[in-house]
């Protein structure tokens, strides 16, 4: 009988030798191995609050702060682009936790900003930002470089989201058109100058994510270039 009990104990994972077991003794207690903590999975965000999203894309913000830059130039009036775009901006900042800060910039030829600093994402500020956005109509040219540079002047912010549908054509002087240059070459040159304005303004190393609304050709290439220059992603939206 004692031999049978030793076999049972060995099958339960106990090391031998063991003390003799007598009839009538309580059954031995087998302790489970300690539970190891589960490792963090790739992509897990250690912060308590979720990251903001824009057109379904998660914005990988380094700090709890974000600035939205919205093109309101004349072409944004076509096909309800401005209505669709500002609805997405409002949806995005409305989902921010109150612990976050945000600001909104609109631009055409001039650049318009809501606040002189980023503000807490509380219900009052979200309501004010929504009302402010709904007041704008599409007008004028497309000064993307100066608008993004304005967003980058908020040095404590490290995440900028830009939505545009048009080629940058205002706010950065072009050199005189040389002989033999066509309009496409001038567009490419202008885009490069706007990219430089943005690169030079990004002293804090902010991430810039670019969203192109129905963009193609040189406009799409410009948006992709700005994102690549500043550690962000480019996303096509329709």
Buried (B, 14 or more C-beta within 10 A) or exposed (E): EEEEBBEEBEEEEEEEEEEEBEEEEEEEEEEEEEEEEEEEEEEEEEEEEEBBEBBEBBBBBEEBBBBBBBBBBBBBBEEEBBEBBBBBBBEBBEEBBEEBBBBBBBBBBBBBBBBEEBBBBBEEBBEBBBEBBEEBEBBEBBBBBBBBBBBBEBEEBBBBBBBBBBBBBBBBEEEEEEEEEEEEEBBBBBBBBBBEBBBEBBEEEBBBBBBBBBBEEBBBBBBBBBBBBBBBBBBBBE
